[in-house]
Structures are given as structure tokens and as C-alpha cells.
Amino acid sequence: MDSFVTPGSMEAISSVYLTSAGKRDGDTETDTSREMKTHFRVCRFIMETGVKLGMRSVPVATACVLYHRFFQCVSVSLYEPYLVAMSCIYLAGKVEEQHLRTRDIINVCHRYFHHSSDPLSCDSEFWDLRDSVVQCELLVLRQLNFHVSFQHPHKYLLHYLLSVKSLVNRHAWSRTPVAETSWALLRDCYHGTMCVRHAPQHIAIATLYLALHSYGVELPVGQREWWQVLCEDVTKEHIDAIISDLLHLYDMEAKWT
């Protein structure tokens, strides 16, 4: 699954914001850059695996947050990121009440790395891997002090989209994929740590703000900005910070591919 926005959408977004975002210093890959690359690729793995397992968007988001929060506590050099990701998928299914069998998770993940291989047999290799996933799940729980329930931006973005749609000319709304782009931008936020560093309401506002401005959709002007009406505690600084983080993620992703 290509969860990033389409090239056409990215071109529209970049034309509006990339110039103001500016260049980041230094082209040499640092330890931080390598860690970002690892986490980006592992979260892409979580999302693609989640689709193949039939997971809903919120459980996939929970798996990504579990992964990011775990590696806020420990160094990526100490644990195998993909094993942690598998355990986070398993744990997220429990947290969000979309239970998944460890066998299904293991086989889908195995197929992810070995495209032409058959499902693993129930031999010692399979049971060793299953035990590792379960033990790693307990490690994640302990590291997070069993705080594994999170608020996500999804419900806020849905509410904000419905509110904004009622303010926009319906023909203008139907001509531009604002809703689709907002959801794509929101998914992309989970590739980086912005999903755990910013409030979910602020992320929802920022992704909608970026989508609207990318397509030049204007809302009626009132005494307050539309985003202040929808979310009283968000500021323009919050919005700019989230957009900057997201554009930096896109910039880094372009260098990694």
C-alpha cells in the first residue's frame, strides 16, 4: 500500500509550502537521520502489513504509536525494529479490539520479506518466532508502563471535514480531493514521531489546513480563523510546526528512495 499522497497532490502541496519550509542543514547522513530512516521504513512495513491483515485505520495507527513510544524509551540499536513492529501490531489488535492471530501476523510478515515463499510450517522456526513476538509484546507493555490506549486525530479530522464541507461551495468541494488528501496526510504523519509529539486535535487541523491551502480552497472569513473556531487551543505556530515536520519527512523520504 502506498500510503503517501499521490505525486500530483505532493506537487500541489510543495508549490504552496516547500519554499517557505526552507532547506535543512547538512546532507551527510547522521545517526539521527539513520534512525529516522529505519523508523520510517518500519512504520511503512506496519501499514502495509496492516492492510494485508485487514486491520482498520485506527488499530494500524495504534501500532505505529506503540512503536514510536517504545523507541522513545530505548535505543533502536538494542532491539530488532521489525520484531518490535510485529509485536506492536499484535498488541494494537488487542487494544483496539480487532484481535489478530499470531500465526497470521507471522505469515504475512514473512511474506513481506520473502515474496515467493510459502507460509511457514509449524516447526521450531515458527514457534521460536511466535515466542519472540509474545515476549517482545510484554517488553513493550513494560516499557510503556501499560499505557497503551491513545487518542488519535481520526475522529477529530472527520468532524472538522464535515464542518468545513458545510462552509464551502459544494461544486468547489467536489472538484478538489480535500478530504482524500487530508486522510492521506494524516496517515503519513504516523511514519514519523510527530504523531506522538503533537496533540491529535492539532494534527487533524494541520492536515486539513495543508490540504485546503494546497488546492486553493478558501473558506468564508469571520472574526476568527476557521481553525480557531474548530479547535480553540490550536495556534498558527502549532499548525506551522506540524506542517514543517511533515514536509521534512517528505524531503527525507525523497532522499532515501
Secondary structure, DSSP 8 states (H G I E B T S, - for coil): ---S--HHHHHHHHHHHHHHH---S--S--HHHHHHHHHHHHHHHHHHHHHHTT--HHHHHHHHHHHHHHHHHS-TTTS-HHHHHHHHHHHHHHHTT----HHHHHHHHHHHH-TT-----SSHHHHHHHHHHHHHHHHHHHHTTT------SHHHHHHHHHHHHTTS-HHHHHHS-HHHHHHHHHHHHTTSTHHHHS-HHHHHHHHHHHHHHHTT------SS-HHHHH-TT--HHHHHHHHHHHHHHHHHHHHH-
